[in-house]
Amino acid sequence: MKKIIVTTLAVLGLFAATTVSYGQGEVQFQNNTAATPITFGAGPSAGSRVFGSASLYTYGLYVGSSTATTLSQLTLIDTVGSINSANGTSGFAGYINGQTVSGLGNVGAANGFAGLVGGTLYAVEVAAWPTSEGANYAAALAADTGTGYFGLSGISTTTPTASPSPVDQLFGAGNAFPAGFTLAPIVVPEPSTIVLGGLGAAALLAFRRRK
């Protein structure tokens, strides 16, 4: 009787391990040739594709509940610091050189995020920021003095396939993001501008009270 119980438990354990293995979700965090590359949106290089050293910008993949509507509701689970072509001649310039992001204990399990589960719908967003200004988009934005270039893809949804199924890329025709996005400076109001705005609001309020 004991042997039968042990054998049964062993089979159940193997089945559970197989289920977990095939439940792991995977998605490729990169562009393909069908996607619009990352470009600059303002400044002297407006409209041009992103070039430069691999560490110049960090691209972060944020993932969360399919109902999320803002970046703050998503979790950063992976980053890449490279783009195709470090020179200004390649037709593939501005494409993110990513990698496969997996869940359940692999790369996708980061910063409190449990990992990607195959067949589950997720909200996803890709953010870009100057590597020298912070480890994530929010930190870099807080440290920026108005000179850095930032970009957000907007929020979309994707359903990671379960290993070993073919893995879709985030960017490209028919995927979560059919096109790339633009990097642009974030304009930070100068202290004097903020003060003047406050004085104007106070004057308007006083005027309305008199009436």
C-alpha positions in Angstrom: 0.0 0.0 0.0 2.8 2.4 0.9 4.5 1.8 -2.5 1.3 2.7 -4.3 1.0 5.9 -2.4 4.6 6.9 -3.0 4.3 6.1 -6.7 1.1 8.1 -7.0 2.6 11.2 -5.2 5.7 11.0 -7.5 3.5 11.0 -10.6 1.4 13.9 -9.3 4.7 15.8 -8.6 5.9 15.2 -12.1 2.6 16.4 -13.5 2.7 19.5 -11.4 6.3 20.3 -12.6 5.3 19.8 -16.2 2.3 22.1 -15.8 4.5 24.9 -14.3 7.0 24.5 -17.0 4.4 24.9 -19.8 2.6 27.7 -17.9 5.7 30.0 -18.1 4.9 32.9 -20.4 7.5 34.3 -22.8 7.6 37.5 -24.9 10.4 39.0 -26.9 11.3 42.5 -25.7 12.5 44.0 -29.0 11.6 45.5 -32.4 11.4 43.7 -35.7 11.8 45.0 -39.2 8.0 45.6 -39.5 8.1 48.2 -36.7 8.7 51.9 -36.8 12.1 52.5 -35.1 12.6 54.7 -32.1 13.1 58.3 -33.2 13.9 61.8 -31.7 11.0 64.2 -31.5 12.5 67.6 -30.6 15.8 69.4 -30.7 18.5 69.5 -33.4 18.0 65.8 -34.2 14.2 66.0 -34.6 12.8 63.3 -36.7 16.0 61.2 -36.8 16.5 57.7 -35.7 18.2 56.9 -32.4 21.9 56.2 -32.6 24.6 56.2 -30.1 26.4 54.0 -27.6 24.7 51.0 -26.2 24.5 52.6 -22.7 23.2 56.0 -23.8 19.5 55.2 -23.2 17.8 52.5 -21.1 14.7 50.9 -22.5 12.4 49.3 -19.8 9.6 46.9 -20.2 6.7 47.5 -17.7 4.1 44.9 -17.2 0.9 44.6 -15.0 -2.8 43.9 -14.9 -4.6 44.2 -18.2 -6.8 46.9 -16.7 -3.8 49.2 -16.0 -4.1 52.7 -17.5 -0.9 54.4 -16.3 2.8 53.6 -16.0 2.6 53.9 -12.3 0.3 50.8 -12.2 2.9 48.7 -14.0 6.1 47.0 -12.8 9.5 47.3 -14.4 10.5 43.7 -15.1 13.3 44.0 -17.7 15.6 46.6 -19.3 17.9 46.7 -22.3 20.5 49.4 -22.9 21.2 48.8 -26.6 19.8 49.8 -30.0 20.7 48.5 -33.4 23.6 50.1 -35.0 26.0 52.5 -33.3 26.6 54.4 -36.5 24.4 56.6 -38.6 24.1 54.5 -41.7 22.2 51.3 -40.9 18.6 50.9 -42.1 17.9 49.1 -38.9 18.9 52.0 -36.7 16.6 52.8 -33.8 15.4 49.3 -33.2 15.6 48.0 -29.6 18.0 45.0 -29.2 16.0 43.1 -26.7 15.8 39.5 -25.5 13.2 37.0 -24.5 11.5 37.8 -21.2 10.2 34.8 -19.3 8.2 34.4 -16.1 8.1 32.1 -13.1 11.5 32.7 -11.6 13.3 33.8 -14.7 14.0 37.4 -15.9 10.3 38.3 -15.8 10.1 37.8 -12.0 11.6 41.1 -10.8 10.8 44.0 -8.5 8.0 42.1 -6.8 6.4 40.9 -10.1 5.7 37.2 -10.0 6.5 36.5 -13.6 4.6 36.0 -16.9 2.1 33.3 -17.1 1.4 31.9 -20.6 -2.1 32.6 -21.9 -2.7 35.5 -19.6 -3.5 39.0 -20.9 -1.2 41.7 -19.6 -0.9 45.4 -20.0 2.5 46.4 -21.3 4.4 49.6 -21.9 7.9 50.4 -23.0 9.7 53.4 -21.5 13.0 55.0 -22.5 15.2 57.3 -20.4 18.8 58.6 -20.2 20.8 55.8 -18.4 22.9 58.4 -16.5 19.8 59.9 -14.8 18.3 56.9 -13.1 17.6 53.2 -12.8 14.0 53.5 -14.0 11.8 56.0 -15.8 10.3 57.7 -12.7 13.7 58.1 -11.0 15.3 59.5 -14.2 12.4 61.9 -14.7 12.7 63.2 -11.1 16.4 63.8 -11.6 16.1 65.4 -15.0 16.8 69.2 -15.4 15.1 69.5 -18.8 17.9 68.3 -20.9 17.2 64.5 -21.1 15.3 62.7 -23.7 12.4 60.5 -22.6 9.9 58.3 -24.4 6.8 56.2 -23.7 5.2 53.7 -26.1 1.8 54.1 -24.6 0.0 51.2 -22.9 -1.2 48.1 -24.9 -2.0 44.5 -24.1 -0.3 41.3 -25.0 -0.8 37.6 -24.2 2.6 35.9 -23.7 2.8 32.4 -25.2 3.6 29.5 -23.1 7.0 27.8 -23.6 7.9 26.1 -25.9 5.5 27.9 -28.3 6.9 30.4 -30.7 7.4 33.7 -28.9 6.0 36.9 -30.4 7.9 40.2 -30.4 6.4 43.2 -28.6 6.9 45.5 -31.6 5.8 44.7 -35.1 2.8 44.1 -37.3 0.1 42.3 -35.4 1.9 42.5 -32.1 1.2 44.7 -29.0 2.9 47.7 -30.5 2.7 47.9 -34.3 5.0 51.0 -34.3 7.9 52.5 -32.3 7.8 55.7 -30.3 9.5 59.0 -30.0 12.1 60.3 -27.5 11.8 64.0 -26.6 12.9 66.4 -23.8 10.6 66.7 -20.9 10.1 70.4 -20.3 10.6 71.2 -16.6 9.1 74.6 -15.6 11.6 77.0 -14.1 10.9 78.1 -10.5 10.2 81.7 -11.6 7.5 80.4 -14.0 5.9 78.4 -11.2 5.9 81.5 -8.9 4.4 83.7 -11.6 1.7 81.1 -12.3 0.8 81.0 -8.6 0.6 84.8 -8.4 -1.6 84.9 -11.4 -4.0 82.3 -10.0 -4.1 84.2 -6.7 -4.9 87.5 -8.4 -7.7 85.9 -10.4 -9.2 84.4 -7.3 -9.1 87.8 -5.5 -10.7 89.5 -8.5 -13.5 86.9 -8.6 -14.2 87.4 -4.9 -14.5 91.2 -5.3 -17.1 90.7 -8.0 
